[in-house]
Amino acid sequence: MRIEDQYKILEFKDFGDERGNLVVVEGNADIPFDLKRVFYIYGSDPDVVRGMHANRKTEFVLINVGGTSKVKVDNGFETVVVELNRPRMGIYLPTMVWKEMYDFSEDSILLVLASEHYDSKEYIRDYSDFLKEVGGIHE
């Protein structure tokens, strides 16, 4: 499967007016799953790499609600880098893609929406193990 067919860039509705901006994200409407977990990453230096794993069961949506960061998405055969640089932009990541978040701006706040509760057993944290599971060739 082509990597472009796996991840998806999302644009959320912005209900801004003279009072400011309001972005709404609704489960099963704006994102393709029920929310079971929400967390955010902030205070990371630009040279820090977060993520570095794949998930067997959990789907994610990543939104940089403040600042910017980059997301490297890897399916074992192809890699793409997406810059999250608008608070109404997100990226949907399905199961079984390797993800790395990096190049955080000083004011970056990366909001992560997850389809499952945390379960360490469903994480693949070794890239070579990930390649074996997906039959990948990418190095």
C-alpha positions in Angstrom: 0.0 0.0 0.0 1.3 3.5 -0.9 2.0 5.6 2.1 -0.2 8.4 0.8 -3.1 6.0 1.2 -2.3 5.4 4.8 -2.0 8.7 6.6 -4.4 11.7 6.1 -4.0 15.4 6.6 -7.1 16.8 8.4 -8.4 20.4 8.4 -10.6 21.2 11.3 -13.3 23.9 11.3 -12.3 27.3 12.7 -15.1 29.3 14.2 -13.0 32.4 14.7 -14.4 35.9 15.0 -13.4 39.2 16.6 -13.2 37.5 20.0 -10.5 35.0 18.8 -10.4 31.5 17.3 -12.2 28.3 18.3 -11.3 25.0 16.6 -13.6 22.1 17.1 -12.5 18.4 16.8 -15.2 15.8 17.2 -14.7 12.0 17.4 -16.3 10.0 14.6 -17.0 13.2 12.8 -13.7 15.0 12.4 -11.6 12.0 13.3 -12.3 8.4 12.3 -12.5 6.9 15.8 -13.9 7.3 19.3 -11.5 9.1 21.6 -10.1 7.0 24.5 -7.0 8.9 25.4 -5.7 12.5 25.0 -2.2 13.7 25.8 0.1 16.5 24.7 3.9 17.0 24.3 5.5 20.3 25.1 8.9 21.7 26.2 10.8 19.5 23.8 14.0 20.9 22.2 14.3 21.0 18.4 16.8 18.2 18.4 14.6 15.8 20.5 12.9 12.9 18.6 9.6 11.6 20.2 7.5 8.7 19.2 9.8 6.2 17.5 7.3 3.4 17.5 4.4 1.8 15.7 1.2 0.5 17.2 -0.7 -2.6 16.4 -4.1 -1.4 17.7 -4.0 2.4 18.3 -4.8 5.0 15.7 -3.7 8.6 16.4 -4.5 12.2 15.3 -1.7 14.7 16.0 -2.4 18.5 16.1 0.2 21.2 16.9 -2.1 23.5 18.8 0.8 25.8 19.4 4.0 26.3 17.5 5.2 23.8 14.9 6.7 20.3 14.7 7.4 17.7 12.0 6.1 14.1 11.8 7.9 11.4 9.9 5.6 8.6 8.9 7.1 5.3 7.7 5.2 2.2 6.5 8.4 0.1 6.0 8.6 0.8 2.3 8.2 4.6 2.0 8.6 7.6 4.3 7.0 11.0 4.3 7.6 14.1 6.5 4.6 16.4 7.3 5.1 19.7 9.0 2.3 20.5 11.5 2.3 24.3 11.4 -1.4 25.4 11.9 -3.6 24.8 14.9 -6.5 23.7 12.7 -4.4 21.1 10.9 -3.9 17.5 12.0 -2.5 14.3 10.7 -4.3 11.0 11.1 -2.0 8.0 11.6 -3.5 4.5 11.3 -2.1 1.4 13.0 1.2 -0.2 11.9 3.0 2.9 10.7 6.2 4.0 12.3 6.0 7.6 13.6 8.7 10.1 14.8 7.9 13.6 15.9 10.8 16.1 15.9 11.9 19.7 15.1 9.7 21.2 17.8 9.6 25.0 17.9 10.2 26.5 21.3 6.4 27.2 21.7 5.3 23.8 20.3 2.4 22.0 22.0 1.6 18.8 20.2 -1.9 17.4 21.1 -2.3 13.7 20.5 -5.7 12.0 20.3 -5.7 8.2 20.5 -8.3 5.5 19.8 -7.2 3.2 22.6 -6.1 3.4 26.2 -2.4 3.0 26.8 -1.2 -0.6 26.5 2.6 -1.1 26.3 2.2 -4.6 24.8 0.8 -3.2 21.5 3.7 -0.9 20.9 6.6 -1.9 18.6 9.6 0.1 19.8 12.3 -1.5 17.7 12.5 -0.4 14.1 13.9 -3.7 12.8 11.0 -5.6 14.6 8.6 -3.2 12.9 10.1 -4.0 9.5 9.8 -7.7 10.1 6.1 -7.4 11.0 5.2 -5.3 8.0 7.6 -7.2 5.6 9.3 -3.9 5.0 12.5 -3.1 3.2 13.1 0.6 4.1 16.2 1.4 6.1 
